[in-house]
Amino acid sequence: MATRRLLPFKDMGGCSITGIMDESGRRFAGDTIIRSIRNMHERSNGLGGGFAAYGIYPERDEQYAMHLMFDTHQAKRDTEALLDQRATVHLAEPIPTRAHPAISGEPILHRYFVNIEADRGRPHLGEDDLVVELHMQINAEVEDAFVFSAGKNMGCFKGVGYPEDIGEFFRLEEYDAYIWIAHGRFPTNTTGWWGGAHPFSLLDWAIVHNGEISSYGINKRYLRNFGYECTLQTDTEVIAYMFDLLMRKHGLPLELACSAMAPPFWNEIERMDEVEQAQARAIRAVYGGALLNGPFAVVVGSTGRMIGFSDRTKLRPQVCARSGDRLYISSEEAAIRTVCPDPDVVWHPEAGEPVLGELQAGVKVN
């Protein structure tokens, strides 16, 4: 079982999340998202910050970009031996960073661009399934090694520190992306360590979360039935895996997937018409283990889309705005206006209502 480098204390803060998507596919540098999340500095506590970016590796968009952190050189050697057994590694290199006065104790940070050939003994598994399996295996079995993202043409960058410092440490102003999401503060029920900071990611899914999932134990056991192992010691991890299960594996549309995770209350279901009531009852019956209890607001990234949604009673804030082709989702309106002073429209979504940004038809990011 992998070990964790933990700080010996916890410090509470308010959590900050923000996301920006250009639906035209135009990519923009990471300094924009850094300015947005910096505006909410007081909501953080210096124990965690991170980003996910989409469209940053267009020259390798058919390969999975595996971002890994290692606490020891032996962990790196063990992981690379496993990658050589299970994948084709096209490129391996350190993740570029710069010395930063506010960042210390960083692990070894490396990225691998890989593909995995079909398993002849298990023809029902596609390449995505095999990458998920490899991701889970490294996190669960390789001591001191952690995958923090493994999607195509995207990557996560995270660690212990304030988010604006983490962004500068990872030189995010040098990357261009059409979606950026960011988080400040550390997971509610864990102490600080690099692998446990937000975002949490699987394949091209990446999640930043403000709140607390009190149903974590139930969700964790439910996901294990489908081969997902939660090893990162925080409640947010289950949300990333739940999106992958419901939308990629089970093919649910966004509205139904969100309805499974944040369903209407039974008294609301009773007031629906017959067709809606039947659907809502079926979702509750089939996906009871997917229900997320507790307060949450999340921003979700995946290839070609950005999603925001909150719990059934909206116990955590979420505000959205649009300006031209750009969609903004954040904990605070001020974080949006810092980078977009005069948006076309600003609104607060209803509880449990998903907000979706998508690439415009025919757009190919390059």
C-alpha positions in Angstrom: 0.0 0.0 0.0 1.3 3.4 -0.9 2.4 5.8 1.9 1.6 9.4 2.3 3.7 12.4 3.2 1.4 14.3 5.6 1.7 17.6 7.4 1.1 17.2 11.1 -1.8 19.6 11.3 -5.1 20.8 9.7 -6.3 24.3 9.2 -9.8 25.1 8.2 -10.7 27.6 5.5 -13.6 28.4 3.2 -12.5 26.6 -0.1 -12.4 28.4 -3.4 -13.2 27.0 -6.8 -13.2 28.7 -10.2 -13.4 27.6 -13.8 -13.1 29.3 -17.2 -14.0 27.8 -20.6 -13.7 29.3 -24.0 -16.4 27.5 -26.0 -14.8 28.6 -29.3 -11.8 26.5 -28.5 -9.5 29.4 -28.3 -6.7 28.7 -25.8 -5.5 31.2 -23.3 -2.6 31.2 -20.8 -2.8 30.1 -17.2 -2.1 33.5 -15.7 -5.8 34.2 -16.2 -7.0 31.4 -13.9 -4.2 32.3 -11.4 -5.5 35.8 -11.2 -9.1 34.5 -10.7 -8.2 32.1 -7.9 -5.8 34.6 -6.2 -8.8 36.9 -5.7 -10.2 34.4 -3.2 -6.9 34.0 -1.2 -8.8 34.4 2.1 -10.9 31.3 1.4 -7.7 29.2 1.2 -5.4 28.1 4.0 -2.1 27.4 2.3 -2.3 23.6 2.6 -3.6 22.9 -0.9 -4.0 24.4 -4.3 -4.3 23.1 -7.8 -5.4 23.4 -11.4 -6.6 21.3 -14.4 -6.0 22.5 -17.9 -7.5 21.2 -21.2 -5.9 21.5 -24.6 -2.3 21.9 -23.3 -0.7 19.0 -25.3 -2.1 19.3 -28.8 1.0 17.7 -30.4 0.3 14.6 -28.3 -3.5 14.6 -28.2 -3.7 10.8 -29.0 -1.6 9.9 -26.0 -2.5 9.8 -22.3 -0.5 12.3 -20.4 0.2 10.7 -17.0 1.3 13.2 -14.4 2.9 11.4 -11.5 4.5 12.3 -8.2 7.0 10.2 -6.3 8.2 10.5 -2.8 11.3 8.4 -3.5 13.5 7.5 -6.5 12.7 3.9 -5.8 9.0 4.6 -6.4 9.9 6.2 -9.7 11.9 3.2 -10.8 9.1 0.8 -9.7 6.5 2.8 -11.5 8.6 3.0 -14.7 9.1 -0.7 -14.6 5.3 -1.2 -14.4 4.7 1.3 -17.2 7.2 -0.6 -19.4 5.3 -3.8 -18.8 1.8 -2.4 -19.4 2.1 0.6 -21.7 4.0 2.1 -24.6 5.8 5.2 -23.3 6.4 7.7 -26.1 8.0 10.4 -23.9 9.1 10.6 -20.2 10.3 13.9 -18.7 10.2 16.0 -15.6 7.2 18.4 -15.2 8.6 21.9 -15.6 8.7 23.9 -12.3 10.5 26.9 -10.9 11.9 27.5 -7.4 9.3 29.4 -5.4 9.8 30.9 -2.0 6.4 29.7 -0.7 6.7 26.1 -2.0 8.8 23.5 -0.3 9.0 19.8 0.2 7.8 19.0 -3.3 7.9 15.4 -4.5 9.6 14.2 -7.7 7.3 15.4 -10.5 7.3 13.6 -13.8 5.0 13.1 -16.8 4.7 10.2 -19.2 2.9 10.2 -22.6 1.6 6.6 -23.1 -0.7 4.3 -25.0 -1.9 0.8 -24.0 -2.6 -1.9 -26.5 -5.8 -3.9 -26.2 -5.6 -6.9 -23.9 -6.3 -10.0 -26.0 -7.4 -11.9 -23.0 -10.0 -9.2 -22.1 -11.3 -7.9 -25.5 -14.2 -6.2 -23.7 -11.8 -3.6 -22.2 -11.0 -0.5 -24.2 -7.9 1.6 -23.9 -9.7 4.0 -21.4 -10.5 1.0 -19.2 -6.9 -0.2 -19.2 -5.6 3.3 -18.3 -8.1 3.4 -15.4 -6.8 0.0 -14.3 -3.2 1.2 -14.5 -4.0 4.4 -12.6 -5.7 2.5 -9.8 -2.8 -0.1 -9.7 -0.1 2.6 -9.3 -2.0 4.4 -6.6 -2.9 1.3 -4.6 0.2 -0.9 -5.1 3.3 1.2 -5.8 4.7 2.6 -2.6 5.3 6.4 -2.6 3.9 6.8 -6.1 0.7 8.7 -7.1 -1.0 9.4 -10.4 -2.6 12.9 -10.3 -3.9 12.9 -13.8 -3.9 10.6 -16.8 -6.1 12.1 -19.6 -5.5 13.0 -23.2 -4.5 16.6 -24.0 -5.0 17.7 -20.4 -3.2 17.7 -17.1 -3.5 18.5 -13.4 -1.0 20.5 -11.4 -1.4 20.6 -7.7 0.4 20.6 -4.3 0.7 22.0 -0.8 0.5 25.8 -0.9 -1.8 28.6 -1.8 -3.2 28.1 -5.4 -1.6 31.2 -6.9 1.8 30.0 -5.6 1.2 26.5 -6.9 0.3 28.0 -10.3 3.6 30.0 -10.4 5.6 27.0 -9.2 4.3 24.9 -12.1 4.8 27.8 -14.6 1.2 27.7 -15.8 1.6 31.0 -17.6 3.6 29.0 -20.2 0.6 26.7 -21.0 -2.4 27.5 -23.2 -5.7 25.8 -22.6 -9.4 26.3 -23.6 -10.6 25.1 -20.1 -8.9 25.9 -16.8 -10.3 24.9 -13.4 -8.7 25.7 -10.0 -9.1 25.1 -6.3 -7.8 26.7 -3.1 -7.7 25.1 0.3 -7.1 21.6 1.5 -9.6 18.7 1.7 -11.9 19.0 4.7 -11.1 15.7 6.4 -7.5 15.1 5.7 -4.2 16.7 6.6 -2.0 18.2 3.9 -0.1 16.2 1.4 0.7 16.8 -2.3 -1.3 14.0 -3.8 -4.4 14.8 -1.8 -4.8 18.4 -3.1 -7.5 19.2 -5.6 -8.2 18.6 -8.5 -9.0 14.9 -8.4 -8.8 13.3 -11.7 -9.4 10.1 -13.7 -8.9 9.9 -17.4 -9.9 13.3 -18.7 -12.3 14.0 -15.7 -11.0 16.6 -13.2 -13.0 17.8 -10.2 -12.6 20.8 -7.9 -14.9 20.8 -4.9 -16.1 23.2 -2.2 -17.8 21.3 0.6 -17.9 17.9 2.3 -19.2 14.6 1.1 -20.6 13.0 4.3 -21.7 9.9 2.3 -18.0 9.1 1.4 -18.0 5.7 3.0 -21.1 4.5 1.1 -19.9 6.0 -2.2 -16.5 4.4 -1.8 -18.0 1.0 -1.2 -20.4 1.4 -4.1 -17.6 2.4 -6.5 -15.5 -0.6 -5.5 -18.2 -2.8 -7.0 -17.2 -1.3 -10.4 -13.4 -1.6 -9.9 -12.7 1.9 -8.6 -10.4 2.1 -5.6 -10.3 5.2 -3.5 -6.8 5.6 -2.1 -6.3 9.4 -1.7 -7.9 9.8 1.7 -10.4 12.5 0.8 -14.1 12.7 0.0 -13.7 14.5 -3.3 -12.1 11.5 -5.0 -15.4 9.7 -5.2 -16.9 12.5 -7.3 -14.3 12.1 -10.1 -14.9 8.4 -10.2 -18.7 8.7 -10.1 -18.7 10.9 -13.2 -16.6 8.4 -15.0 -18.9 5.5 -14.0 -22.2 7.2 -14.7 -21.3 9.1 -17.9 -18.5 7.1 -19.6 -19.2 3.6 -18.4 -23.0 3.7 -18.1 -23.6 6.4 -20.8 -26.0 8.5 -18.8 -26.6 12.0 -20.1 -25.4 14.9 -17.9 -28.8 15.7 -16.4 -29.4 12.1 -15.3 -25.9 11.7 -13.9 -26.3 14.8 -11.8 -29.8 13.6 -10.8 -28.2 10.4 -9.5 -25.6 12.3 -7.5 -27.9 15.1 -6.3 -31.5 13.7 -6.7 -34.7 15.6 -5.8 -36.1 14.9 -2.4 -38.9 12.4 -2.2 -41.6 15.1 -1.5 -40.5 16.8 -4.7 -40.7 13.6 -6.6 -44.3 13.0 -5.4 -45.3 16.4 -7.0 -43.9 15.5 -10.4 -46.0 14.3 -13.3 -46.2 10.5 -13.9 -43.4 10.2 -16.4 -40.9 12.4 -14.5 -41.8 10.6 -11.3 -41.2 7.2 -12.8 -37.8 8.3 -14.1 -36.8 10.0 -10.8 -37.8 6.9 -8.8 -35.9 4.6 -11.2 -32.7 6.7 -10.8 -33.0 6.7 -7.0 -33.5 2.9 -7.1 -30.7 2.0 -9.5 -28.2 4.5 -8.3 -28.8 4.8 -4.6 -25.1 4.3 -3.9 -24.2 7.3 -6.1 -26.1 9.8 -4.0 -23.8 12.4 -2.6 -24.8 13.6 0.8 -23.5 16.8 2.4 -22.8 20.3 1.1 -21.0 20.6 -2.2 -20.4 22.8 -5.2 -18.2 21.5 -7.9 -16.6 22.4 -11.2 -15.9 19.5 -13.4 -13.7 19.5 -16.5 -13.6 16.9 -19.3 -12.7 17.0 -22.9 -14.8 19.6 -24.7 -16.9 20.6 -21.7 -17.0 22.2 -18.3 -19.8 21.4 -15.7 -20.8 23.2 -12.6 -23.4 21.9 -10.1 -24.2 21.8 -6.4 -26.0 19.8 -3.8 -29.8 19.5 -3.5 -30.1 22.5 -1.1 -27.2 24.5 -2.4 -25.3 24.7 0.9 -22.2 26.0 -0.9 -22.1 29.1 -3.1 -21.8 28.9 -6.9 -22.1 31.8 -9.4 -21.9 31.7 -13.2 -21.3 34.3 -15.9 -21.0 34.5 -19.6 -19.1 36.9 -21.8 -19.0 36.2 -25.5 -17.7 32.6 -25.9 -16.5 32.3 -22.4 -18.3 30.6 -19.5 -17.2 31.3 -15.9 -18.1 29.3 -12.8 -16.8 30.3 -9.4 -17.4 30.5 -5.6 -17.6 34.3 -5.8 -18.6 36.8 -8.4 -15.5 38.9 -7.5 -13.3 36.1 -8.8 -15.0 36.3 -12.2 -15.0 40.1 -12.4 -11.3 40.1 -11.7 -10.7 38.6 -15.1 -13.9 39.6 -16.8 -15.0 43.1 -15.4 -18.2 43.4 -17.5 -19.8 40.0 -18.3 -22.8 39.8 -20.5 -24.8 37.9 -17.8 -24.3 36.8 -14.3 -26.6 34.2 -12.5 -26.8 31.8 -9.6 -27.9 28.3 -10.6 -30.7 26.6 -8.7 -29.8 23.8 -6.2 -28.8 20.6 -8.1 -29.1 22.3 -11.5 -26.1 21.5 -13.7 -24.5 24.3 -15.8 -22.8 23.1 -18.9 -20.3 24.7 -21.2 -19.4 22.8 -24.4 -17.1 23.4 -27.4 -19.1 24.8 -30.3 -20.1 22.4 -33.1 -17.2 21.6 -35.4 -14.5 23.1 -33.2 -11.3 21.1 -33.1 -8.7 22.3 -30.6 -5.2 22.5 -31.9 
